[in-house]
Amino acid sequence: MIDYEYIKPRNLEEVFSYLASFGKRAVLIAGGTDVMVNIRNKKLAPEALISLRGLRELAYIRKDEGAYHIGALTTHRMLKASSLVQEELSALYEGASQLGSVQIRNVATLGGNICNAAPSADTAAPLLVLDAVAVLRGPEGIRKVPLTEFFIGPSQTVRAWNEVLIEFEIPAEIGRFGSAYHKLSRRKAMDLPILGVAVSLSMRGEIIREARIALSVAAPTPIRARQAEGYLKGKPVQEEVFAEAGELAAQEASPRDSLRGQAWYRREMIETFVPRMFKKALDRVKNR
């Protein structure tokens, strides 16, 4: 049995104090749905678990003139229940709605899902196509990292051991985009994705003004398909255009064979679901 000290700070200042005391021997825990599994599997053996559960001020969803702000302790249940997220950040709503079971969504946090940095994270691809920025706070102050730069490897991020992810910022203009996310899995619930495909889209008449494509379980980290995005910009809305974007995105991916799916299958599914998600996003743009 792994023996560790469980600490529940009352505020961020206490969190930083405990982090300074324990250093890298401590692990931050929020909902615990990933951390506790890793401890049981002996991937983690901390001397201390520093719980963020008491920091309820980090659980919020709001919008101002410049951006959407989502606190790192916001649960996936809160995201699913939010009409703002459902109507204006649809890809994130769909990613949060498909994560685990109801019980898991009630406690699992958005910040925890992203900091765990699994290539299969259900909210990573949606946040990437929404141009999300991770806001980190540490002893030296606050720094902001675009999510495109946040993941550096499987279960690895740029977050320093003495920093806390406090919120995500999404540019307000993204609310005018249409977005969509598809989780390909064998079961509809409580299953890790074989592939995740997220897109977002803005239009100028019948011409594509901006497009985003993000893939999970298609590389060592969740990725943006930049070449496919560049191809789409300025193109007319046509089925063959979206089909070509799907092929380009599949070429940019670097999936591997696993128990859940073969690399060739994941590439074929990228070609299939990128066009489908763009059609869904297009409908949402037109209904704005």
Secondary structure per residue as TSV (DSSP state, phi and psi in degrees):
chain	resnum	aa	ss	phi	psi
A	1	M	-	360.0	134.8
A	2	I	-	-83.1	126.1
A	3	D	-	-101.4	125.4
A	4	Y	-	-145.0	159.1
A	5	E	E	-91.1	133.5
A	6	Y	E	-103.8	121.7
A	7	I	E	-122.2	134.6
A	8	K	-	-122.9	87.8
A	9	P	-	-64.7	157.2
A	10	R	S	-93.9	-17.0
A	11	N	S	-157.3	172.8
A	12	L	H	-64.4	-34.6
A	13	E	H	-60.3	-40.1
A	14	E	H	-68.8	-35.4
A	15	V	H	-58.1	-48.3
A	16	F	H	-66.0	-33.2
A	17	S	H	-64.9	-44.9
A	18	Y	H	-68.6	-37.6
A	19	L	H	-61.3	-40.3
A	20	A	H	-64.7	-34.4
A	21	S	H	-73.1	-43.6
A	22	F	H	-93.5	-22.3
A	23	G	G	63.1	-141.2
A	24	K	G	-75.4	-0.4
A	25	R	G	-81.7	-4.7
A	26	A	E	-107.1	153.6
A	27	V	E	-127.9	134.4
A	28	L	E	-78.4	143.0
A	29	I	E	-136.9	136.9
A	30	A	S	-115.2	-96.8
A	31	G	S	-71.0	-30.2
A	32	G	-	86.2	1.2
A	33	T	T	-68.5	-24.2
A	34	D	T	-99.6	-43.6
A	35	V	H	-61.4	-45.8
A	36	M	H	-67.0	-34.0
A	37	V	H	-63.8	-43.5
A	38	N	H	-65.8	-33.2
A	39	I	H	-68.6	-44.5
A	40	R	H	-63.7	-33.8
A	41	N	T	-84.9	5.0
A	42	K	T	63.1	26.5
A	43	K	S	-84.1	-20.1
A	44	L	-	-128.9	142.5
A	45	A	-	-142.2	67.9
A	46	P	-	-75.0	154.8
A	47	E	S	-81.6	-26.1
A	48	A	E	-145.8	141.5
A	49	L	E	-106.1	120.2
A	50	I	E	-101.6	107.6
A	51	S	E	-81.7	136.9
A	52	L	-	-100.4	4.9
A	53	R	T	-59.4	-28.9
A	54	G	T	-79.1	-7.8
A	55	L	-	-91.4	66.3
A	56	R	G	-66.2	-16.1
A	57	E	G	-67.3	-10.8
A	58	L	G	-96.2	12.8
A	59	A	-	-114.8	98.9
A	60	Y	-	-161.5	159.4
A	61	I	E	-137.1	117.9
A	62	R	E	-150.5	166.0
A	63	K	E	-136.3	136.0
A	64	D	-	-123.6	-168.2
A	65	E	S	-64.6	-29.4
A	66	G	S	-97.1	-27.4
A	67	A	E	-164.7	162.9
A	68	Y	E	-87.5	142.3
A	69	H	E	-125.9	124.4
A	70	I	E	-126.7	117.0
A	71	G	E	-65.1	148.5
A	72	A	T	-65.1	-25.1
A	73	L	T	-92.2	8.8
A	74	T	-	-63.4	128.5
A	75	T	B	-83.3	162.0
A	76	H	H	-66.9	-27.7
A	77	R	H	-64.8	-41.4
A	78	M	H	-62.4	-40.4
A	79	L	H	-64.3	-42.7
A	80	K	H	-67.0	-32.3
A	81	A	H	-83.2	-8.7
A	82	S	-	-85.5	120.1
A	83	S	H	-68.0	-31.1
A	84	L	H	-61.4	-47.3
A	85	V	H	-65.3	-44.8
A	86	Q	H	-61.8	-41.4
A	87	E	H	-85.5	-33.7
A	88	E	H	-113.6	-19.0
A	89	L	S	-128.8	56.9
A	90	S	H	-58.5	-37.5
A	91	A	H	-61.9	-39.9
A	92	L	H	-68.1	-39.3
A	93	Y	H	-58.0	-45.1
A	94	E	H	-69.5	-36.7
A	95	G	H	-66.0	-45.5
A	96	A	H	-66.4	-35.0
A	97	S	H	-69.0	-22.6
A	98	Q	T	-103.2	3.7
A	99	L	S	-82.0	120.4
A	100	G	S	55.1	-147.9
A	101	S	-	-103.3	174.4
A	102	V	H	-57.4	-42.7
A	103	Q	H	-62.3	-40.9
A	104	I	H	-68.5	-42.8
A	105	R	H	-62.7	-27.1
A	106	N	H	-68.4	-24.7
A	107	V	H	-119.0	-28.0
A	108	A	-	-68.4	135.4
A	109	T	B	-104.5	155.2
A	110	L	H	-63.6	-43.3
A	111	G	H	-62.0	-39.5
A	112	G	H	-65.8	-40.4
A	113	N	H	-61.4	-39.2
A	114	I	H	-78.4	-41.0
A	115	C	H	-69.2	-27.5
A	116	N	H	-65.1	-28.0
A	117	A	T	57.8	34.4
A	118	A	-	-71.9	140.1
A	119	P	T	-57.7	-19.7
A	120	S	T	-97.7	7.5
A	121	A	-	-55.4	125.4
A	122	D	T	-68.7	-26.5
A	123	T	T	-96.5	-6.2
A	124	A	H	-67.7	-51.1
A	125	A	H	-62.5	-44.2
A	126	P	H	-57.9	-44.6
A	127	L	H	-65.1	-33.5
A	128	L	H	-64.6	-42.3
A	129	V	H	-77.5	-11.3
A	130	L	T	-95.3	10.0
A	131	D	T	56.7	39.1
A	132	A	-	-68.9	149.4
A	133	V	E	-121.0	131.2
A	134	A	E	-86.4	129.6
A	135	V	E	-104.7	116.8
A	136	L	E	-109.8	141.3
A	137	R	E	-123.5	133.0
A	138	G	E	-140.2	-174.0
A	139	P	T	-58.3	-26.6
A	140	E	T	-94.9	6.1
A	141	G	E	116.1	-157.3
A	142	I	E	-104.6	138.0
A	143	R	E	-133.8	148.9
A	144	K	E	-114.7	131.4
A	145	V	E	-125.7	118.7
A	146	P	E	-55.4	139.6
A	147	L	G	-62.4	-23.0
A	148	T	G	-63.7	-19.1
A	149	E	G	-109.4	1.9
A	150	F	T	-79.7	-39.7
A	151	F	E	-88.8	129.8
A	152	I	E	-121.1	-2.4
A	153	G	E	171.7	171.4
A	154	P	T	-56.8	122.7
A	155	S	T	61.8	24.3
A	156	Q	E	-130.5	135.5
A	157	T	E	-135.6	175.4
A	158	V	S	-82.0	-4.2
A	159	R	-	-63.4	126.9
A	160	A	-	-75.8	157.5
A	161	W	T	-60.8	-26.2
A	162	N	T	-104.5	22.0
A	163	E	-	-112.8	153.2
A	164	V	E	-122.0	129.9
A	165	L	E	-73.8	119.9
A	166	I	E	-105.8	-30.2
A	167	E	E	-164.3	170.8
A	168	F	E	-117.0	136.2
A	169	E	E	-111.1	134.4
A	170	I	E	-125.1	125.3
A	171	P	E	-54.6	139.9
A	172	A	G	-59.6	-32.3
A	173	E	G	-63.5	-21.3
A	174	I	G	-63.9	-24.4
A	175	G	G	-62.7	-18.6
A	176	R	G	-88.7	-7.4
A	177	F	S	-80.3	155.8
A	178	G	E	-97.3	141.0
A	179	S	E	-141.5	159.3
A	180	A	E	-157.0	153.5
A	181	Y	E	-138.7	138.5
A	182	H	E	-125.7	130.0
A	183	K	E	-105.0	114.5
A	184	L	E	-90.7	116.8
A	185	S	-	-150.3	166.1
A	186	R	S	-74.1	-32.0
A	187	R	S	-119.3	158.1
A	188	K	S	-76.5	-22.2
A	189	A	S	-138.4	157.1
A	190	M	S	54.6	41.6
A	191	D	-	-141.9	140.6
A	192	L	-	-71.5	148.0
A	193	P	-	-71.5	144.4
A	194	I	S	-74.9	-32.5
A	195	L	E	-160.0	145.3
A	196	G	E	-123.3	133.0
A	197	V	E	-128.5	121.9
A	198	A	E	-124.5	144.9
A	199	V	E	-140.1	157.8
A	200	S	E	-141.9	157.2
A	201	L	E	-154.6	137.4
A	202	S	E	-129.1	152.1
A	203	M	E	-124.0	155.4
A	204	R	E	-126.8	96.2
A	205	G	T	66.8	-122.7
A	206	E	T	-102.5	13.9
A	207	I	E	-108.5	139.7
A	208	I	E	-74.5	116.4
A	209	R	E	-82.2	-50.4
A	210	E	E	-141.9	148.1
A	211	A	E	-143.6	145.6
A	212	R	E	-129.8	142.2
A	213	I	E	-135.5	128.9
A	214	A	E	-132.0	144.6
A	215	L	E	-128.6	139.4
A	216	S	E	-119.7	155.3
A	217	V	S	58.0	31.7
A	218	A	S	-125.1	3.5
A	219	A	S	-168.8	174.1
A	220	P	S	-60.5	-23.8
A	221	T	S	-133.2	162.2
A	222	P	-	-59.3	139.2
A	223	I	E	-133.6	157.8
A	224	R	E	-97.0	141.3
A	225	A	-	-94.3	84.0
A	226	R	H	-66.9	-39.8
A	227	Q	H	-64.2	-43.2
A	228	A	H	-65.5	-38.0
A	229	E	H	-62.4	-44.6
A	230	G	H	-62.8	-37.2
A	231	Y	H	-61.9	-39.0
A	232	L	H	-72.9	-29.9
A	233	K	T	-60.9	124.6
A	234	G	T	85.7	-2.4
A	235	K	-	-84.3	153.7
A	236	P	B	-75.4	158.3
A	237	V	-	-77.4	103.4
A	238	Q	-	-142.6	148.8
A	239	E	H	-58.7	-40.9
A	240	E	H	-67.4	-27.6
A	241	V	H	-67.4	-47.5
A	242	F	H	-65.3	-35.3
A	243	A	H	-64.5	-41.9
A	244	E	H	-64.5	-38.9
A	245	A	H	-61.7	-38.2
A	246	G	H	-63.4	-41.0
A	247	E	H	-66.0	-41.7
A	248	L	H	-65.3	-41.2
A	249	A	H	-62.3	-39.9
A	250	A	H	-63.1	-36.2
A	251	Q	H	-69.2	-31.2
A	252	E	H	-76.1	-23.8
A	253	A	-	-72.0	156.4
A	254	S	-	-134.6	63.0
A	255	P	-	-70.8	162.8
A	256	R	-	-124.1	163.3
A	257	D	-	-73.2	139.1
A	258	S	-	-148.6	176.6
A	259	L	S	-63.5	-27.7
A	260	R	S	-83.7	-23.9
A	261	G	-	-177.4	152.8
A	262	Q	-	-86.9	156.1
A	263	A	H	-60.3	-43.5
A	264	W	H	-61.6	-36.2
A	265	Y	H	-68.8	-41.6
A	266	R	H	-62.1	-40.9
A	267	R	H	-62.6	-43.0
A	268	E	H	-64.1	-36.4
A	269	M	H	-72.4	-30.3
A	270	I	H	-62.2	-46.2
A	271	E	H	-60.5	-33.0
A	272	T	H	-77.5	-46.5
A	273	F	H	-90.1	-21.3
A	274	V	H	-59.8	-51.2
A	275	P	H	-60.6	-39.0
A	276	R	H	-63.8	-42.1
A	277	M	H	-69.6	-33.4
A	278	F	H	-67.2	-36.7
A	279	K	H	-64.1	-38.1
A	280	K	H	-67.5	-44.3
A	281	A	H	-64.3	-37.4
A	282	L	H	-62.2	-42.8
A	283	D	H	-59.2	-38.9
A	284	R	H	-70.5	-36.5
A	285	V	H	-62.6	-44.1
A	286	K	H	-68.2	-22.4
A	287	N	T	-93.3	3.7
A	288	R	-	-63.9	360.0
